[in-house]
Amino acid sequence: MMTIHEFGKDRPKIIVLIHPSIVRWDYFEFVIPLLENSARIIVPALPGYDESVPGDFTSVEEIAEALARWLRDNGINSIDVLYGCSMGGSIVMRMLADGEITVGNAVVDGGIAPYRLPWIVTRLIAIRDFLMILIGKWAGVKLLSRFFTSDEYSESDLEYAAGVLKSLSYRTIWRTFESCNNYKMPAEPLRIPTRIQYWCAASEEKDRRDDIEYVREMFPDAVFKVLSDVGHGGMALLRPEKFARFIEELL
């Protein structure tokens, strides 16, 4: 079961926003008011990150399928903009591969592509990421303030992230990283009519190098946008007006 939040339901155009890890669906709280007069906004609260529904994160594949099924069950077979950040970007790419919903424009913001490495190496990376997040879960705001130095996060922003971390189960944390690093995609490049953008903060270009290379190969027509004034995942929180402008341009 996945909770879906909707805004501007009477609008003809449709935007779906998928949040990253270590936050909840209200990650988009600043951009929703800026967009809901232009389009119907659909924001899923992903399993394991939804306070209102007990449960754990499942997998990128299962969530992509469940979201597409909810859209079809609610009479939505095409959407104008599909946006996902980081973990959400993984779900966007999987939904494009599944092809269950017609997507006019897709934005993968710092999205995580599956690793093309030996199985044992991917597990070691997942263990490393899992342990890093556990340290943040245990240490709270003090340690997070050291991690998030590339952006202008306030004390309340860091307290929010620390609170979300503390609420996440160990199973959700493990599955998030294991699945985002290893979800299944087609072996051959996808030639689809969707207009695809990959957003990447200038400060993370090196870290996202493999993801960018993957997107270039899997989606040969993708357009790449470098964000010079924000770090990973910071657009919706710190530059909501700019975020909304970019999304409205796609409409």
N, C-alpha and C positions, 0 to 999 in steps of 0.2 A: 504494500500500500504506500502511495506517495501523495503527500499533500501538495495541491496546486493552488497557488495564489494568483488571482486575476484582477486586473485593473482596466478601466476603460472598455468594458465588455461590448459596448455598442459601436465601437470603431471598426471599420471594415478591414484595415490593415492589421497584421498580426506580428508581434515581436515576442520571441521566446528568449529568456535570459537564464543562463545556467551558471550557478555560482562556483567558485573554486573551493578547495579544501580549507579547513581551519576557520571557516566562517559559516554563517547560516544564510538562508534565503534573503534576509534583510540586509545583506551586503549591498543590495541595490536600492536601499531606502532613499538615497539622494537623487537617483536618476529616474525613479518611477514617476514622481510628480512632474518631471520635465518632459516625459514621453507619453503619458497616458492620454493627453489631449490629441495626440497624433496617431495613436494606434492602440489596439488591444494588447495589453502586456500580460504575458504568462510567465510566472516564475515558480518552478518546482522547488520544493524543499526536499533535498536529496536524502535518501535513507541513511540513517546514522548521524545525520546533521539536523534532524527535525526533532525539536524538543517535544512536540505534541504527539509524536508517534514513536513508541518504543521500537527498537530494532537497530540493526547494524548496516553499514554500507555493504552492498552486494558486489557488484562489478560494473565496469564501464558498459559491457555488453548488455547486461540485464537492465540497467537503468535506461540506456538508449532505447531498448525495445519497449520498456514500460512507458516511457514518455511518448513515444510514437503511438503506442496503443491508446493512451489516454487522449491524445489529440484526435485520432480517428474516431474513437467512441464519442467524442464531443463534436463531431461533424467537421473537423478541421483536417483537410487533406493537403493543404499547402500553407506555407507561412512566408512572410516577406523577409524577416531577418531572424536568423538563428545565431545567438551569441553565446560563447562560453569562455570562461577564463580559467587557465591552468587545468585543473581537473575537469572543469566544465568544458574546456577546449577539447579534451580527449573524448568526451561524450558527443560533442558536435561532430568530430571527425568520424566517429563510429556511426552516428545517425546518417551522415552523408553516404557512408559505405553501404549501410542497410538499404537506403533508398525507399523507405516506407512512406516518407513524407516529402512532398515537393518543396524545395527550399529555394527562394529567390536569391537571397544573399546570406552568406555565412561568415561570421567573424570568429577566428580562433585567436584569443588574446593570451600570448605566452603559453599556448597549449602544449601538453605533454604528449609526444609521439611514442609509440611502443619501441622499446630498445631492440636493436638488431645485433644481439650479443649472445654468446653461449648461455644456456639455461642457468648454470651455476653462477655465472657472473651477475645475471639479473637478480638472482636471489640474494647475493651478497650486497648488491646496491640497495635492494629493498630493506634488508636488515639494517644497513647504515642509516637510511632515511627514517626507518621506524625508531631507531634508538635516538636520533636527533630530535624527533618530535616528542618522544617520551621525556627527554631532558627538559624540553620546553613546557611540557605538561606538568612536570614536577616543580620546576623552578619558578614558573609564573612570570609576572610582569618584568621583574628585574632582568631576567635573561632575554626576554623578547625585545626589550629596549636595545639590546646589543645586536640582535639579529636584524631589526628593521631600522637601519640607519640611513638607507638610501632615500627614504621618504619622510615627509613631515607629519608623521603620525602623532596624535595627541596622547596624553596619558589615558584618556577614556577609550581611545581606539585600541591601545595595547591591553587595557583591562578587559575589553570586549573579547579580543583574541584569546587572552589567557583563560577567560571564562568558558569560551567554546572548547578550548583544548581540554580543560578539566572535565567537561561533560562528555567528551568522546570516549567510547569504549576502546579497549586495546584491540579488539577485533576490527572495529571500524578503521582505526589508524593503520593497522597492518594491511587490510584489504584495499584501502585507498591507494597506498603506494605500490603494492604488489600488482594491482589491477591496472593502474594508470601506466605502469612501466611495461606491461606485458599483454594488453588487450589485443584481440585478433583483428586484423585488417586484411583486405585482399592482397594478393601477391603482386598484382599488376596495377599500374597507375589507373586512377579513375578519371574518365572523361565524362563529366556531367555538366549540365547547363548552369548550375549554381555559380554565382559570382562569389569567389572566396577571397577573403583578406586574412592575412596572418599579421597580428600586431605584436611588436616586440619592443620592450623598453631598451633604450640605448645602453643602459647600464647592465643589461643582462644578455646582450647579443652573444657574448662568448659562452655563457652558460646554456643558451638556447641553440647553439650551433648545430647540434645533431638533430634537434626538432625541426629547425628551419630546413636543413638538407632533406629530411624525410618529407616535409610538406612539399618542397619543390618537386620531388620525385613522384609522390602520390597524387598531388593535385597540380599538374604542370601549368595551369593557367592562373594559379593563385597570385594575388598581388600582396606585396610585403610593405607594411607601414611601420616605420621606426618612431617610437614615442620618446622625445628628447627630455621631457620635463617630469617624468614619473618613473617609479620602479615597478617591479613585477606585481601585477594585479592591483596597481594603485589608481587606475583611471576612474573606476566607478566611485571609489571612496574620496579621492582627493581632487579629481578634475571632472566632477559630474556634468558641468555645463559643456565641456569639450566632448566628453563621452556622448552626451545626448546629441550634440551637433553632428558628430561622426555617424551615429546611428540614423539620424533623420536624413542625412545626405543619401544613405542607402535606400531609404523609402522612396 
